[in-house]
Structures are given as C-alpha cells and as structure tokens.
Amino acid sequence: MQPQAVIFDIGNVLIGWQPEAYYDAQIGPTRRQAFFDAVPIHAVNLEIDRGAPFLGSLQELAGDYPDWRDEILGWHKGWLQMVQPVIEESVATLLALKAKGVPVFALTNFGDETFEIALKAFPFLHTFDRAFVSARLRLIKPDPAIYAHVEAVTGLKGDQILFTDDRPENIAAAAERGWQTHLFTGWRAWAQQLVATGLLTEKEAGL
C-alpha cells in the first residue's frame, strides 16, 4: 500500500546529533570519554527531551558533579554545534514530498527549548505540517503512547504511515502498530524507499 503520509525523525535523519564529536573537539577524546563515563549527561538530556528545563537541568547536574562543571554547562553553550551537519540530501526528500502535496510530519525526541533553537537555526523544520515533539507532549519514543497520539491527531494509522528513524527501538515500536517503517542509515537508502513506495520519482528523490 502506498503511504498517505510520511513521518520523519529529526536527529541523525535531517540534522546530525553528534555530542561526542563536539566534545572530542573541545576537550579531546580521552577526557570526553572520562566525562561521559563519570557524569549521567545523556540521562539528563533524555529528561530534557521528556520536558525538563534545558539550562536548569544542566545547572543542577553541575552542582552534583562540580569537577565537571565546565563540561556539563558546555552542553548548553555548545548545543547548536552538536546538531550538525545538516543532511542536505535527506532534507531534499522532505521538501520534495511537501512539493508533491504529501503530508509530512516530524516525530522527535527533543527538548522544548532546544526545539525552538533548532527552528531558528534550520528553517526547513518549518516545512512539516505538524511536529510532534516529545517535551511538549510529555511522551517520548519508543513509548507506544506517543505513536497513538500521532494517530489520534492525524487520523492516520497502520500502513497509511511511512516512518523513518535512526534508532531500531523507535522503528520497532512503530512497526508494532502496523506502520510502514524505514531504519535510517543514510539518505540514499531512504530516497530509494520513497521511490519504491511510489511517493517520489528517482529524479525527485535525488537519485
């Protein structure tokens, strides 16, 4: 069945999410690894994606780990440098779908404040008919409730939806609901999937 709508994850699908590379450049790989081993920075980022305050959460963490204060607060200062680069070819598929009148949505684990930063930095994020942002919904992938919410709002379900995400657990949760899915590993395979479903021609997909 040809999908009636396409849902994109954002991080590592349309823009990068590379905190390791950012910290490697700032403090070197060895100290970065020691930082990530010692401090639950990724766990706190997940709480931000659930709706916790951005800077306030990091300041609280810095209070718990004063030896790593500069590195922890660097997550706030350098956040925009972590969401690089733009995956231009993948963005082109989003714009091509929109130009053809295919409904396009975002389903993303993102903080409220960080999503606002991203909207200003990456204007193509305004392309979506609607963005389902975890922090704003207080739901997060791969919780089945966030997929159910998308279905309820859009009126779409099952194989009417084609969803791409770079995390296998998020794809698995969508597949459990009968969504058509694509594990994103690179723009070319994604473009080929869009052609295979009949949503884009090879030329429109950039192939």
Phi, psi and omega in degrees: 000134176288129179298152177264346180205156179239134179242126181254134155290166181252303183293127183066015171239311178251326174226156180290163168220096192228062178299327179299313180297322179298311182289327175303319181288329184277316189231359179090150185300323184292312179290324177301315180296320178297319177299310181294329178288325187273331190239132180281056185294322180291325178294320178293321176299323177297322177293325174298319176296334177278349177124001177291154180295146185290289185293318182301321179295320180288323177296320177297317178296320179297327176294329179281334183230070186298332179294342182245021187304312183298319180293319180296312180290340174297337176298324178282312183297321186257013188304315184296333177284343177280334183265059181224155355271172167293133177270086193302319182293325177290319175301322180299325177292323176300313182293325179293318177298315180300318181297331180273359178085014177281127176300133181231134182230158171250140172229106195219140168276108188208145172288157179296307182291322180292329177294323177296321176299316181295321179300323179286325184279330186233088185303334181296344177292345175281355182293328188298143172296328175197143176248124177262106189251126188305313184298325182282332179270343188056036174223152185216142174295142006262028176303125180304335183295330181287326177290321177297323178296317178301315180298317183295320183285318185274340186076010179255153176202168175054221187281009168290344186249136168246123186237133174238139183205153181268356183251124183303324181292329178286322176295316181299319180295322178291319180297327177299333180269002179089006177294147166287138187226157175216119175284115186283119175237354180170156187294327186294314178296325177294315178300319178296324177295319179295324176291317181298328179277353179085009182281328179226153168279167178302318180297315180296328181277354179083021181266000000 
